[in-house]
Amino acid sequence: MPTINSIEDLKRLREEAQKIKEMRDQTGKTQIVVGMGTIGIAAGARETLKAILNFIEENNLPDIILRQTGNLGLSGMDPVVKVTLPNQEEVVYGKVTAEIARKIMQDYVVSGNVLAEYLVKE
């Protein structure tokens, strides 16, 4: 937990907690998180992110929240993509190229079919 040395630190911490809560409260929307740490970027995460963004735009999918995060801690599996469909458990895909990202978007996000061959076994 961060050290709080002033009222400003406390306010900042509160604002950060509220942002996290708001993101969690996004019910009814699909959430996609792409790991964009240095290892992920080196493995091609930028192209993966672009492919997902292009798919969302080309298919006019407004109820998707696309976010970036740092390293997801899944060594050797980068680029990593986490997908949470409304009212379902999070699904984590590994070694996601731009081509695989488009397949995940079509087969899982749009059609609801989990792509077992790309799942990360934690």
C-alpha positions in Angstrom: 0.0 0.0 0.0 1.3 3.4 -0.9 2.5 5.8 1.9 0.1 8.7 2.5 2.0 11.8 3.5 -0.5 14.5 2.8 -4.1 15.3 2.1 -3.2 15.4 -1.6 -1.9 11.8 -1.5 -5.1 10.7 0.2 -7.2 12.5 -2.5 -5.2 10.9 -5.3 -5.5 7.5 -3.8 -9.3 7.9 -3.4 -9.6 9.1 -7.1 -7.6 6.0 -8.3 -9.9 3.7 -6.2 -13.0 5.4 -7.7 -11.7 4.9 -11.2 -11.1 1.2 -10.6 -14.5 0.8 -9.1 -16.1 2.5 -12.1 -14.3 0.2 -14.4 -15.5 -2.8 -12.5 -19.1 -1.5 -12.5 -19.2 -1.5 -16.3 -21.9 -4.2 -16.4 -23.3 -5.2 -19.7 -20.2 -4.4 -21.6 -17.4 -6.7 -22.9 -14.0 -5.8 -21.5 -10.8 -6.5 -23.3 -7.4 -5.9 -21.8 -4.2 -6.1 -23.8 -0.9 -6.6 -21.9 1.4 -3.8 -23.2 4.5 -4.2 -21.0 7.9 -4.0 -22.6 7.9 -7.8 -23.2 4.4 -7.7 -24.7 5.3 -4.8 -27.0 8.5 -6.7 -28.1 6.3 -9.8 -28.8 3.9 -7.8 -31.0 1.2 -6.4 -28.6 0.9 -3.2 -30.6 -0.2 -5.1 -33.7 -2.5 -7.1 -31.5 -4.1 -4.0 -30.0 -4.4 -2.4 -33.5 -6.1 -5.5 -34.9 -8.7 -5.5 -32.0 -9.3 -1.8 -32.4 -9.8 -2.2 -36.1 -12.2 -5.1 -35.7 -14.3 -3.1 -33.2 -14.4 -0.1 -35.6 -15.1 -2.1 -38.7 -17.9 -4.1 -37.1 -19.4 -1.1 -35.2 -19.2 -2.8 -31.7 -20.0 0.1 -29.3 -20.3 -2.0 -26.1 -16.7 -3.0 -25.8 -14.2 -1.4 -23.4 -10.7 -1.8 -24.7 -7.9 -1.1 -22.3 -4.1 -1.5 -22.1 -2.2 -2.5 -19.1 1.4 -3.3 -18.3 2.9 -6.7 -17.9 0.3 -9.3 -16.9 2.9 -11.6 -15.3 2.4 -14.5 -17.8 6.0 -15.1 -18.9 6.4 -16.6 -22.3 2.8 -16.0 -23.2 3.0 -12.4 -24.6 1.1 -10.8 -26.2 -1.6 -11.6 -23.6 -5.3 -10.6 -24.1 -7.9 -10.9 -21.3 -11.6 -10.9 -22.4 -14.5 -10.6 -20.1 -17.9 -11.0 -21.7 -20.9 -9.7 -19.7 -21.8 -12.0 -16.8 -19.1 -14.5 -17.6 -15.7 -15.4 -16.2 -12.6 -13.8 -17.6 -10.8 -15.7 -20.4 -7.1 -15.2 -21.0 -5.5 -15.8 -24.3 -1.7 -16.0 -24.9 0.6 -15.5 -27.8 -2.0 -13.5 -29.6 -0.9 -12.2 -33.0 -3.0 -9.8 -35.0 -4.5 -12.7 -36.9 -5.4 -14.6 -33.7 -6.8 -11.4 -32.3 -9.2 -11.1 -35.2 -10.2 -14.7 -34.7 -10.8 -14.2 -31.0 -12.9 -11.2 -31.8 -15.0 -13.0 -34.3 -15.3 -16.4 -32.7 -15.4 -15.5 -29.0 -16.4 -11.9 -28.6 -19.1 -11.9 -31.3 -20.1 -15.6 -31.4 -19.3 -16.7 -27.8 -17.1 -19.7 -28.8 -14.0 -20.1 -26.6 -10.9 -20.7 -28.6 -9.3 -23.4 -26.5 -6.1 -23.6 -28.5 -5.1 -20.1 -27.5 -6.1 -20.2 -23.8 -3.5 -19.6 -21.1 -3.5 -22.3 -18.5 -2.7 -20.6 -15.2 
